[in-house]
């Protein structure tokens, strides 16, 4: 159905990942989606990732490998890694014009994306969409490089892995878009990673906060900052398959959730591998108060060393911390400097049950513990919030834990 004369035209922001833009088949599917949306009376903005994954000639990792493994100047590394999206945007704009669709490529800076100066993991501060609005007013489809912006001083920055999602949601918010569509190579957001759990299914819909928690706790669904941007702006987000007519998954507010989702305690289960746990104790020779003061210094020292703590549990005079194994050298350096005794355990995984429906419902923690005990999975550490229950388990028990929780809360039904 096309828009009638005088009707306001809704704006769609469509983001295409690297696998969607890397092949002729993917680019043909992209053109089809754009042409269909235009025929339906929509104004369309496209956001693209770099073409392909590792080892593809224009992929981000391939570009960064040109620095030969040496420590690069962060500002220059961002200049280099931003080039993959520039290639993709120019190619897609060219192919759209060849198909009769007026289009124009924009860098993130040209599209008005302004960030802070934390190179490699910048935060979007604002989007000034005047250039995009001018293109849309002229019936031109802007093709914007994802994953990047510029500082107030005009220096190129990148937004971290998955940052093209954030680019799309930030542009969608700035344009008051009707929706943001995230096109990928799966049919939507699933109840668990199908490579790690059997019986998973595509979710019809979920809340913004649920998506945010899934992203924070390991689900490769969307860049976590993108979920925050969409939630703050109230822009509906669809996750869809570039190559399939499947409906996909709608991420929205409570009022627009499908009947299938309402009333469920849990929505999905996610996981993160490669977690380390450290149990810290004061020096045996230290006075009790001195020992406690040393433990309280841990949090500040870890923050100063840029070590992100995942779970932490005080236990008498001891403290149990968990974090990514990649942060272990920095964390142990902090503890050695403070002079604390510690024990290390590696090879762990965090499994997280996510669901807006669990808030205020008694017995969810008990069901979680019972299900894991029944599967023979030991809980090493546990944390919860209004939307999540996270358990630390040994990595060789991770699949058993995922499947036990997936079955216990009937996520596959």
Protein Blocks (a to p, Z undefined) as FASTA:
>chain_A
ZZdehiacddddddddfklmmpmklmmmmmmmmmmmmmnopacddddddehiehiakbmk
lmmmmnnopacdfklmmmmmmmmmmmmmmmmmmmmmmnopacddddfklnopacdfbehi
accfbdcfklmmmmmmnopacdddehiacdfkopacdebehklmmmmmmmmmmnopabdc
dddfbfbdcfbdfkloghiacdfbdcfklmmmmmmnopafbcfklmmmmmmnopacdddd
fkbcbebjcdddfklpcfklgopabfbdcddehiacddddddfkbcfklmmmmmmmmmmm
mmmnopacfbdcdehjbccddddfklmmmmmmmmmmnopacdddehiacdddddfklgop
ahklmmmmmmmmmnopacfbdcddfkbccddddfklmmmmmmmmmmmnommZZ
